Amino acid sequence: MSLPKHVELSQAVKACKNKAMTIDAAAAYLRVPEFVVPMLVRENDDLVIEGNVVMAKRESNGPVIFTLLAFMGVITIAGLMQ
């Protein structure tokens, strides 16, 4: 049983060093015509096309940083109260 083409494309793009792949390379990897690649990107929420490149969306570190700063603030306030 093989994976759907849009999942295969997502895994291929995320496996690349810069998490980006040209449309030509993606079409060659999936063995589909170039006009099919934008349709596959539309099916996948993790990918975006900019120019001639299929890129994986970047994940935000905002919630992690906020949690870390809040934890450090609680430790600092607890230390000052003693």
Protein Blocks (a to p, Z undefined) as FASTA:
>chain_A
ZZdfklmmmmmmmmpmnlpacfklmmmmnopafklmmmmmmmpmkbccehjaccdddddf
klmmmmmmmmmmmmmmmmmmZZ
